[in-house]
Protein backbone atom coordinates (compact mmCIF):
# COMPACT_ATOMS: atom_id res chain seq x y z
CA UNK A 1 0.00 0.00 0.00
CA UNK A 2 2.72 2.43 -1.06
CA UNK A 3 0.06 4.71 -2.54
CA UNK A 4 -1.52 5.62 0.83
CA UNK A 5 1.87 6.47 2.37
CA UNK A 6 2.86 8.45 -0.75
CA UNK A 7 -0.41 10.36 -0.87
CA UNK A 8 -0.10 11.31 2.81
CA UNK A 9 3.54 12.45 2.42
CA UNK A 10 2.87 14.33 -0.86
CA UNK A 11 -0.16 16.15 0.63
CA UNK A 12 1.68 17.14 3.84
CA UNK A 13 4.83 18.28 1.99
CA UNK A 14 2.76 20.25 -0.55
CA UNK A 15 0.83 21.96 2.23
CA UNK A 16 3.77 22.87 4.46
CA UNK A 17 6.13 23.75 1.58
CA UNK A 18 3.48 25.49 -0.54
CA UNK A 19 5.07 28.97 -0.21
CA UNK A 20 8.56 27.62 -0.89
CA UNK A 21 7.43 25.62 -3.95
CA UNK A 22 5.64 28.69 -5.36
CA UNK A 23 8.63 31.02 -4.76
CA UNK A 24 11.47 28.63 -5.60
CA UNK A 25 9.85 26.35 -8.18
CA UNK A 26 13.10 25.88 -10.15
CA UNK A 27 14.93 24.67 -7.00
CA UNK A 28 12.08 22.24 -6.34
CA UNK A 29 12.25 20.89 -9.92
CA UNK A 30 16.03 20.38 -9.53
CA UNK A 31 15.56 18.36 -6.31
CA UNK A 32 12.74 16.26 -7.85
CA UNK A 33 14.75 15.72 -11.07
CA UNK A 34 17.73 14.52 -8.99
CA UNK A 35 15.51 11.99 -7.20
CA UNK A 36 14.07 10.98 -10.58
CA UNK A 37 17.54 10.43 -12.02
CA UNK A 38 18.53 8.38 -8.94
CA UNK A 39 15.40 6.22 -9.42
CA UNK A 40 16.34 5.60 -13.08
CA UNK A 41 19.87 4.52 -12.07
CA UNK A 42 18.30 2.37 -9.31
CA UNK A 43 15.98 0.68 -11.86
CA UNK A 44 18.88 0.01 -14.28
CA UNK A 45 21.02 -1.52 -11.48
CA UNK A 46 18.14 -3.69 -10.20
CA UNK A 47 17.25 -4.84 -13.76
CA UNK A 48 20.88 -5.91 -14.19
CA UNK A 49 20.66 -8.06 -11.05
CA UNK A 50 22.74 -5.83 -8.77
CA UNK A 51 21.98 -5.63 -5.07
CA UNK A 52 22.36 -2.13 -3.62
CA UNK A 53 22.98 -1.02 -0.03
CA UNK A 54 20.96 2.03 1.02
CA UNK A 55 20.74 4.33 4.00
CA UNK A 56 17.46 3.77 5.89
CA UNK A 57 14.41 4.94 3.92
CA UNK A 58 16.15 5.47 0.58
CA UNK A 59 15.30 1.98 -0.68
CA UNK A 60 11.60 2.55 0.06
CA UNK A 61 11.74 5.99 -1.58
CA UNK A 62 13.31 4.54 -4.75
CA UNK A 63 10.69 1.77 -4.80
CA UNK A 64 7.85 4.28 -4.31
CA UNK A 65 9.06 6.33 -7.30
CA UNK A 66 9.82 3.29 -9.45
CA UNK A 67 6.44 1.60 -8.81
CA UNK A 68 4.47 4.64 -10.00
CA UNK A 69 2.95 5.19 -6.54
CA UNK A 70 4.76 8.54 -5.98
CA UNK A 71 3.73 9.92 -9.39
CA UNK A 72 0.21 8.55 -8.90
CA UNK A 73 -0.03 10.30 -5.50
CA UNK A 74 1.01 13.67 -7.00
CA UNK A 75 -1.50 13.32 -9.86
CA UNK A 76 -4.30 12.30 -7.47
CA UNK A 77 -3.65 15.49 -5.45
CA UNK A 78 -3.57 17.61 -8.65
CA UNK A 79 -6.82 15.95 -9.79
CA UNK A 80 -8.59 16.60 -6.47
CA UNK A 81 -7.53 20.26 -6.60
CA UNK A 82 -10.05 20.57 -9.44
CA UNK A 83 -12.87 20.05 -6.93
CA UNK A 84 -11.37 22.04 -4.07
CA UNK A 85 -13.45 24.69 -2.32
CA UNK A 86 -11.47 27.91 -2.76
CA UNK A 87 -13.30 29.48 0.22
CA UNK A 88 -11.35 27.16 2.53
CA UNK A 89 -7.89 28.55 3.34
CA UNK A 90 -6.11 25.17 3.57
CA UNK A 91 -7.45 24.11 0.15
CA UNK A 92 -6.46 27.49 -1.36
CA UNK A 93 -2.93 27.06 0.04
CA UNK A 94 -2.59 23.79 -1.88
CA UNK A 95 -4.42 24.96 -5.01
CA UNK A 96 -1.98 27.83 -5.70
CA UNK A 97 0.77 25.32 -6.53
CA UNK A 98 -1.33 23.18 -8.91
CA UNK A 99 0.79 23.98 -12.01
CA UNK A 100 4.05 23.32 -10.11
CA UNK A 101 2.69 20.00 -8.80
CA UNK A 102 1.68 18.94 -12.33
CA UNK A 103 5.28 19.50 -13.44
CA UNK A 104 6.59 17.61 -10.37
CA UNK A 105 4.17 14.74 -11.13
CA UNK A 106 5.50 14.41 -14.69
CA UNK A 107 9.16 14.49 -13.56
CA UNK A 108 8.63 11.92 -10.80
CA UNK A 109 6.67 9.57 -13.12
CA UNK A 110 9.49 9.54 -15.68
CA UNK A 111 11.52 6.65 -14.07
CA UNK A 112 8.33 4.54 -13.80
CA UNK A 113 7.53 5.10 -17.48
CA UNK A 114 11.06 4.28 -18.65
CA UNK A 115 11.36 1.15 -16.46
CA UNK A 116 7.94 -0.42 -17.17
CA UNK A 117 7.81 0.60 -20.82
CA UNK A 118 11.13 -1.15 -21.47
CA UNK A 119 10.30 -4.23 -19.44
CA UNK A 120 6.86 -4.49 -21.14
CA UNK A 121 8.45 -4.32 -24.61
CA UNK A 122 11.19 -6.81 -23.62
CA UNK A 123 8.62 -9.28 -22.20
CA UNK A 124 5.94 -8.66 -24.86
CA UNK A 125 6.52 -12.13 -26.38
CA UNK A 126 5.64 -14.00 -23.18
CA UNK A 127 2.81 -11.54 -22.35
CA UNK A 128 1.02 -12.25 -25.66
CA UNK A 129 1.72 -16.03 -25.48
CA UNK A 130 -0.09 -16.35 -22.13
CA UNK A 131 -3.49 -17.76 -23.06
CA UNK A 132 -5.50 -16.32 -20.19
CA UNK A 133 -7.16 -13.23 -18.78
CA UNK A 134 -3.77 -11.54 -18.13
CA UNK A 135 -3.21 -11.02 -21.90
CA UNK A 136 -6.16 -8.64 -21.93
CA UNK A 137 -5.32 -6.87 -18.66
CA UNK A 138 -1.70 -6.40 -19.83
CA UNK A 139 -2.72 -5.10 -23.26
CA UNK A 140 -5.29 -2.71 -21.79
CA UNK A 141 -2.75 -1.55 -19.19
CA UNK A 142 -0.22 -0.88 -21.95
CA UNK A 143 -2.72 0.96 -24.20
CA UNK A 144 -3.96 3.13 -21.31
CA UNK A 145 -0.37 3.92 -20.24
CA UNK A 146 0.63 4.94 -23.79
CA UNK A 147 -2.42 7.23 -24.15
CA UNK A 148 -1.63 8.73 -20.71
CA UNK A 149 1.97 9.49 -21.77
CA UNK A 150 0.83 11.03 -25.10
CA UNK A 151 -1.55 13.35 -23.23
CA UNK A 152 0.92 14.07 -20.42
CA UNK A 153 3.66 15.51 -22.69
CA UNK A 154 1.77 18.62 -23.99
CA UNK A 155 0.18 19.13 -20.56
CA UNK A 156 3.67 19.01 -19.01
CA UNK A 157 5.17 21.49 -21.49
CA UNK A 158 2.29 23.98 -21.22
CA UNK A 159 2.41 23.89 -17.40
CA UNK A 160 5.57 26.05 -17.65
CA UNK A 161 4.64 29.74 -17.67
CA UNK A 162 7.08 30.39 -20.54
CA UNK A 163 5.27 27.98 -22.93
CA UNK A 164 1.82 28.84 -21.57
CA UNK A 165 2.31 32.43 -22.70
CA UNK A 166 3.06 31.23 -26.25
CA UNK A 167 -0.46 29.85 -26.81
CA UNK A 168 -3.85 31.60 -26.58
CA UNK A 169 -5.90 31.30 -23.37
CA UNK A 170 -8.60 29.43 -25.31
CA UNK A 171 -6.14 26.88 -26.75
CA UNK A 172 -4.65 26.37 -23.27
CA UNK A 173 -8.11 25.86 -21.72
CA UNK A 174 -9.05 23.37 -24.46
CA UNK A 175 -5.82 21.46 -23.85
CA UNK A 176 -6.56 21.26 -20.13
CA UNK A 177 -9.77 19.35 -20.90
CA UNK A 178 -7.55 16.40 -21.92
CA UNK A 179 -6.48 16.10 -18.28
CA UNK A 180 -9.77 14.23 -17.64
CA UNK A 181 -8.80 11.60 -20.23
CA UNK A 182 -5.36 11.45 -18.60
CA UNK A 183 -6.91 10.73 -15.16
CA UNK A 184 -9.19 8.09 -16.73
CA UNK A 185 -6.14 6.43 -18.34
CA UNK A 186 -4.26 6.32 -15.01
CA UNK A 187 -7.35 4.70 -13.47
CA UNK A 188 -7.62 2.06 -16.23
CA UNK A 189 -3.85 1.40 -16.15
CA UNK A 190 -3.81 0.83 -12.38
CA UNK A 191 -7.04 -1.23 -12.34
CA UNK A 192 -5.61 -3.47 -15.09
CA UNK A 193 -2.33 -3.90 -13.16
CA UNK A 194 -4.18 -5.10 -10.05
CA UNK A 195 -6.95 -7.07 -11.82
CA UNK A 196 -4.23 -9.02 -13.63
CA UNK A 197 -2.72 -10.18 -10.31
CA UNK A 198 -3.87 -13.14 -8.18
CA UNK A 199 -6.34 -12.17 -5.46
CA UNK A 200 -4.77 -11.23 -2.11
CA UNK A 201 -5.57 -8.81 0.71
CA UNK A 202 -3.03 -6.23 -0.56
CA UNK A 203 -4.26 -6.48 -4.18
CA UNK A 204 -7.91 -6.12 -3.14
CA UNK A 205 -7.16 -3.17 -0.85
CA UNK A 206 -5.28 -1.44 -3.67
CA UNK A 207 -8.18 -2.07 -6.06
CA UNK A 208 -10.66 -0.70 -3.51
CA UNK A 209 -8.50 2.34 -2.74
CA UNK A 210 -8.06 3.39 -6.39
CA UNK A 211 -11.72 2.66 -7.16
CA UNK A 212 -12.91 4.87 -4.28
CA UNK A 213 -10.45 7.68 -5.09
CA UNK A 214 -11.40 7.93 -8.78
CA UNK A 215 -15.16 7.37 -8.41
CA UNK A 216 -15.47 9.89 -5.54
CA UNK A 217 -13.58 12.45 -7.64
CA UNK A 218 -15.95 11.81 -10.59
CA UNK A 219 -19.03 12.28 -8.37
CA UNK A 220 -17.62 15.52 -6.86
CA UNK A 221 -16.69 16.88 -10.30
CA UNK A 222 -20.16 16.16 -11.76
CA UNK A 223 -21.76 17.81 -8.70
CA UNK A 224 -19.51 20.86 -9.17
CA UNK A 225 -20.34 21.19 -12.89
CA UNK A 226 -24.10 20.87 -12.18
CA UNK A 227 -23.88 23.48 -9.42
CA UNK A 228 -22.00 25.92 -11.70
CA UNK A 229 -24.60 25.38 -14.45
CA UNK A 230 -27.46 25.97 -11.98
CA UNK A 231 -25.89 29.23 -10.76
CA UNK A 232 -25.36 30.38 -14.35
CA UNK A 233 -29.02 29.71 -15.25
CA UNK A 234 -30.19 31.52 -12.08
CA UNK A 235 -27.97 34.51 -12.94
CA UNK A 236 -29.30 34.63 -16.51
CA UNK A 237 -32.90 34.44 -15.24
CA UNK A 238 -32.25 37.22 -12.69
CA UNK A 239 -30.80 39.46 -15.42
CA UNK A 240 -33.82 38.83 -17.65
CA UNK A 241 -36.38 40.08 -15.12
C1 LIG B 1 1.86 8.71 -17.28
C2 LIG B 1 2.19 7.47 -17.17
C3 LIG B 1 1.90 6.56 -16.01
C4 LIG B 1 1.31 6.80 -14.80
C5 LIG B 1 0.77 8.13 -14.26
C6 LIG B 1 1.30 5.55 -14.07
C7 LIG B 1 0.78 5.38 -12.79
C8 LIG B 1 0.84 4.20 -12.07
C9 LIG B 1 0.36 4.02 -10.72
C10 LIG B 1 -0.33 5.11 -9.89
C11 LIG B 1 0.61 2.74 -10.35
C12 LIG B 1 0.22 2.06 -9.04
C13 LIG B 1 1.37 2.09 -8.05
C14 LIG B 1 1.01 1.49 -6.70
O1 LIG B 1 -0.15 1.51 -6.29
O2 LIG B 1 1.94 0.97 -6.05
C15 LIG B 1 1.27 2.09 -11.48
C16 LIG B 1 1.70 0.79 -11.46
C17 LIG B 1 2.19 0.13 -12.56
N1 LIG B 1 2.33 0.66 -13.83
FE1 LIG B 1 2.12 2.61 -14.35
N2 LIG B 1 1.89 4.58 -14.86
C18 LIG B 1 2.25 5.15 -16.04
C19 LIG B 1 2.87 4.51 -17.10
C20 LIG B 1 3.10 3.15 -17.18
C21 LIG B 1 3.67 2.46 -18.33
C22 LIG B 1 4.13 3.14 -19.61
C23 LIG B 1 3.71 1.14 -18.02
C24 LIG B 1 4.18 -0.01 -18.86
C25 LIG B 1 3.66 -0.36 -19.97
C26 LIG B 1 3.19 0.99 -16.68
C27 LIG B 1 3.08 -0.20 -15.99
C28 LIG B 1 2.81 -0.34 -14.65
C29 LIG B 1 3.01 -1.55 -13.87
C30 LIG B 1 3.51 -2.88 -14.38
C31 LIG B 1 2.64 -1.25 -12.55
C32 LIG B 1 2.74 -2.15 -11.31
C33 LIG B 1 4.10 -1.78 -10.68
C34 LIG B 1 4.49 -2.52 -9.44
O3 LIG B 1 3.64 -2.86 -8.60
O4 LIG B 1 5.71 -2.73 -9.27
N3 LIG B 1 2.84 2.23 -16.20
N4 LIG B 1 1.38 3.00 -12.50
Boltz pocket constraint, residues with backbone or C-beta under 6 A from the ligand:
constraints:
  - pocket:
      binder: B
      contacts: [[A, 2], [A, 3], [A, 66], [A, 67], [A, 68], [A, 69], [A, 71], [A, 72], [A, 73], [A, 75], [A, 109], [A, 112], [A, 113], [A, 116], [A, 117], [A, 120], [A, 141], [A, 142], [A, 145], [A, 146], [A, 148], [A, 149], [A, 152], [A, 186], [A, 189], [A, 190], [A, 193], [A, 206]]
      max_distance: 6.0
